[in-house]
Amino acid sequence: MKPPAADAILRRYRFDAAIDASGAILAPAEALVAFDDATWPAVTLLELRRPSARSGARPHLESRPGEILLPAFANAHTHLDLTHIGPRPYDPADGFHSWLRMILAERRTDDEAIVESVEIGVHRCLAGGVVAVGDIAGVGSLAPTDALRESPLVGASYVEFFGLGARQAATIDQMERLAAVVPLVDRGVRLGLSPHAPYTAGPSVYEAAARLATERGVALCTHLAESRAERDFIERAQGPMRELLESLSALDDDALRDIGRGVRPVAHVEPALRAAPWLLAHACDLTEGEIGLLARAGAAIAYCPRSSAYFAHDQLIGPHRYRDLLAAGVTVALGTDSIVNLPALAGGDRPTLGVLDEMRFLVRRDRVAAREVLPLATTAGARGLGLDPDWLTFRPGAILGVIALPADPAIHGDRLEAAMRTTDAPEWILDPTWPA
């Protein structure tokens, strides 16, 4: 571990406990942290130890009673360029295709307006203790990628691509040009490609994206196995998704030859899944065999629990199989999806884009232990985004950030469980700063 620079800010803190994805709890805990915004990552954990009898006399020690120390979080799947829309209600009776029409109508296309929405989204991530994101950067503009690279967040910016049938060749050309000219990694943000979904991007687009990941090192993400409507379209070429695509003139004879062949969405893009590592958003509609395939392919899943509940996937498809995926050895990371599917706060304020609330949702709904979901919000998110998982642990050295969270043991004897039973927001220990 490199020593901090001479002008680095040093801070020593005492917490009731320090907890990370390892499951170990140090209680109480004393942390020595260095912050140097001239380096990346800017935070270094110099020491984490149990306080000694003499440590009460240490100079510059800040005591934080009633709080626990956690690593900052990773939001593996979000859409920052939609933050301007804000939370919206959803009626399952209207269907997912109706919701997509609303997004298409309200999505911004002007670069300046897109950047404004992304910056609002970045602030909502920071308000939720998130330091790493997998952002779907929207269509036809690098403005979201550039804006993310100008922010304190790291992770991956997945530029979205559409193209079915005869349109696939032009889409592949666009992906190849992008991968050739845009820097692969800049200020901690990796360039990614995202064929939107099997119902909007053909198999050749998926295979070309996998090839570019192998050749150029770009990250890969897609929405896959998200809804019953997706399955109906891919498997049988029927349903509301077909009606939507036909209304948008997005289907041609070549596209119709690719679908309706009796295979489910995962099998539809299986060659691409086997060719390169993918981050798969949602994956609500999986069979046992598909879980095994994803495990063998090395895919990671970005599970957005509150988004799944918002779209009533649990009722329409069945409970999400995240625990089966974990048991099969698949990396499962938490995401929020866009702010559109999150509940509005009192007074109409925008919610955070923080996975802490996703953790709390799972603990409450599924009675899963808080220690089991903490890795999904930290190290699993890092792995899914191609980051070093150690950057979101308390291993001494460079880390992406640390946060404090109120945790009253009177609520629950386990402090992390207690923190899951409140609505308190996390507080940054040394705020991430926007690059100069």
N, C-alpha and C positions, 0 to 999 in steps of 0.2 A: 504494500500500500504506500503510495506516494505521500510524503508529508504535505500539509496544506501550505499554500503560498503565504508569504510573510504578511500580506495585507488581507488574508482571508478573515472573515468574521467567525469567531469561535463562540459557541454557546453551550452551557451545561445545564441540563434539565433533570428534574426528578419527577417521576410519574408513579402512580399506583402500580402500574404494570406496563410491560412492553410485550406485544404479541405479533407474530408474523405467521406466514403460511406453514412453517415447520410444525406449528401446534404447540410449541414450547411457550410457556409463560414465565417471564422473569418479573417477580413481584416482591418488593418494589423494584424500580429500575432507575438507573442514572445513565443518561446519555450525553456524550460529548460530540457535538456536531460542528462541522466547518462548512461555511458557505462562501463560494468564490464565483461570482457571476462572469468571470473571465474564462472559466473552464466549462466543459460539458462532460458528464453531468456536473451540475454546480454544487451538489451536496455531497459531503463525505461524512460517513459515520466513523468517527475516530475510536469511539469506545462505547460499549454498552455493558453495564455491570450492575450487580446488586450493590447498593450503597453500603459503605463501611460505617462503623461507629463514629469515625472521625469526619465523614463526608459532610456532616451538617455544618462544619466550619469552612467548607470550601468557598472561596470568593466567587462571585458572579454565578452562583447557583440559583436557578429559577425553579421554585417548587410548584408543581401543578397537581395539588391534591384533588381527588375525585375524577381524574382523567387517566386514560390509557394512551400509550403511544402505538401507532400503527404505521406501516408503510403506506405511501400514497397508492392510489388505485389505478387500475387500467380499465377503460371502457372499450371493449373489443369491437363494438359495432354501434355506430351512430351516424346521423346525417346532419352535420352541422349547418349545411346550406339551407335547411328547412326550418331553422330555429325561428325565423321571423314569423312563421305561420302561427306558432303557439299551439297550446293544447286544443284539440277538437274532439267532439263526441263522435262515437262510432256506433252505428246500428247494424248488427249482424244481418238483419233482414234485408238491408240494402246491398250487402255483398261487398267483398274486397275490391271488385272492379269499380264500384261506385266511389270508393275511397281513393283509388288510384286516379280516377278522373279529377277529383278535388286537388290532389297533389300536382298533377300535370297543369291544372289551371292556375295554381297559386305559386308554383316554383318560379323563382326569379331567374332571369336570363341575362341581365345587365351585370357586367363584372363588378362594378362598384357596389351595386346592391347585394350581390352574392357575397362579397367580402364583408360587408356590414353584417349579414346574417351569420357568417362563419365566426366573426369576432364575438357576436353575442353568444353563440354556442360555446366558444372557448371559455368565456366568462362563466357560463353555466356549468361547464365541466370543472373548472377550478373551484367553484362554489361547492361542488360535491366531492372535493378531495381527489379529483382525477388528474393524473399527470400524463398518461399515455392513452392514445385513442386509435381505433381503427375507423377512419372516417370515409364514408362513401362520398366522393368529391363531386358528384353531380355529372352532368352531361355537357360536353362541348366546350368546356372552359377549364383552364388550369388555375383560375382565380382561387378556388378553394384550396388547392395544394399550396399555392404561394402564400395564402393567408395563414394556413396552418404552420408553414415553415417560418413565418414571422412571429409566431406565438410562443409561449413557454411550453407548449405541449410537444410530446414526441410520439412516435408510433408509425402509422402507415396512412397514406392518402391514396385511396383506390379510385382512380378515374373510371367512370361508368361508361359502358358501351352497350349498344343495342344493335341488332341486325339479324334478321331471319331470312332464310332462303337465298335469293339472288343478292340480297344486300350484304351478305356475310363477307364477300370479297372486299368491298369498300371499307367495312368495319375493321377487317384484319389489317388493311393498309394503314388505317388511322392508328391502330395500336402499335404497329411496327414503327411508324414515324415518331410517335410519342416516346416509345422506349429508347429510340436512337438519340433523341435530342435533349430530353429532360434529365437533369442529374439524378442518379439513382437514389442517393441519400444526401440530404442537406439539413443541417441543424437538427439531426436526430429523427427526421421524418423520411421514411422510405417511400419511393414511388410504387404504387400498386395499380393493377388492372382489375376491373370488376365487370365481366360480362354480367349484366343485370340479373337475369334469371333464365331458366330454360325456356320459359314461354316468351321471352323477348330477345334472346340471343341463341343462335343456332349452334349445333355441335361443332362445326368448323371454327367458330369464334372461340369456343372453350378450348379446343385443341391448340389453336394458335396462341392463346394466352398462356397455356401450359408450356409451350415451346419457348416463348419469350421469357418465362420465369427461369427456365433452364439455361437459356443462352445469355440473358442480360441480368438476371438476379432480381427482377421485379417481384413484388409481393402479389398474391392472388386472393381475391375474395369474390363470393357470389351469394345471392339469395337462393337457397335450395330447399326443396321439400317443406315449403312454408305453409301451404294451404291445400284444402281439398280441391279448390278450383284449379290450382296448378296441376294436381294429379289428373283431374278429369281432362284437362286440355292435352297434356303430354301423352297420356295413356290412350285416350279415345278421340282426341281432336274435337271435343265437345265442351259445352258449358259456357258460363258467363265470360271466361277469359277469351274464348274465341270470339264472342260477340264484341268485346271491347277492342280486340286487335283488328277485327274486320272494320269496325267503325273508324279506326285510325288509319286504315289502308296499309296495315303493317304485315298482312299475310299475302303471299303469292303462291303459285303452284309448287315452286321449289320448297317453300317452307312447309307446305302441307304434306309433302313427301317425307319430311323428317319426323313428323309427329303422327299420333294415332296408330302406333305400331304395337300397342299392347304392353309397353314397358313403362315402368314408373320413372319419375324424374331422376333418381340417382343413377339408374341403369342407362338412362338417356345420355348422360354426360360421363359415364364411367371411364372411357379411355382417357379423358382429360384429368379426372380425379386420380387415376393411377400414375399419370405422367409427372406430376409435380405436387408439392404440398399446398393445400387450399385452406382458407378460413371460410367456413360455411355458415352463413347467417341463418339463424332460426332452426332449421332441421327439425321441424315439429312432427313430420310425417315419415317415420322410419320403421322398417321391419327389422327383425332380429338379424337377418342376412345382410341387410344394408349396414347395420351397425358394425358387423364384422368386416365388411368391405372397407368402411371408412377407417377402422382401426388399422387394417393392413396397408391402406393407402397413406397413412400418416396425416390424415385431415384433422383439423381443429374445428370446434363448433363454437360459434358466438351465440349464446342463449340469452334471450331478452325476456325474462319472466313476465314483467308487467305488460309488455307489448303482446305477448302470447295471450294473456288474459284479456286484454283490450279487444283483440280480434276474435275472442271466444274459441281459439284453437283447441283448448282442452275439451270443450263440449263438442266441437265439430269433428275432431280427429281423435282425441284421447289425450291423457296426461303426457306431458313432455317426458322423453326417456333419458333425461340427462344423467340420472343415476345409473342406468344401464350402460350408457356411453362411458361414464367414468369407470365402471366395473370392467369394461372391455379394453381399457387403456387409452381411450380417446381423450385428448385435451379438450376440456369444456371451460370456456371463459364467459364471463357475464358482460352483457351490453345493455344499453337502454333503448336502442332503436332511436327514432327521431323524437323530438319534443312533442310532436303532434299526438303521439299515443300515450303521453304521460298525463296524470291528473293535474289540473290547474290548482294553484295555491289560493288561499283566502285572499280576497282583494284582487284576484286576477293576475297575480305575479306568476312569472314563469318558474317552473320547477327546475331543480338542478338536473344536469345530465350526469348524475353520480350513481355508480353501481352500489353504493352503500344502501340505497333504498331498494335495489334489487335483492341484495342480501337479506334485508329485513323482511321483504315480501316472502322469500323462500322459507326463512325461519318461522314466520308466522303461519304460512299456508301449509307447508309440508312437514313442519316440526323437525326440520333438519338442524343439526347442531351448527352453531355459529362457526366453530373451528373447521367444519367441513366445507363451508362456503367461502371462507376467507381466501383460500388459494384460488378460487374461481375469479375473485375480484382483484387478484394481485399477480402471482407468478404464472398462473395459467393464461391470463391476459397477455403477459409479456411474451410467453412462448408463442401464442397464437399470432402475435404481431411481429415475431422475429426479433424480439429484444432479449437481452440477457435476463433470465428470471432473478438472478442475484440482485439486480438493480431495484427490485421491489421486495427485498428481505432486509433483515438486520445483520447480514454478514458484514463485518467491517470493511470499509472501502466505499467506492463511489455508489451512490444510490440516487434514485430519481426524485425522492422527496419523502418527508415524514409529516404525519398529521396527528393531532390530539383529538380525542373524542371523550366526552363526558360518559362516565360509567359508574353508576351508584350501586355498590354491592348489596345495598339494602333491597334493590329491585330483584336481584338474582345473585346468588353467591358467586357465580362465574362472571367476571367483569366483562368479557366479550359478549356473553349472552345478555348481560344487563344493557350494554350499548345497543344491542339489536332491538331492545324493547322500548326505545325512546324514539323521538323524531329529531333529536339534536343534530345539528350540522357539524361536520368536521372543521377543525381549525388548522391552518397550515403552521408548521414550525419553520419559520423563514419562508416567506411567500415566494413562489416562483415569479420571476421578473420577465417582462417582455424584452426581447433582444433590442439593444440600442440601434 
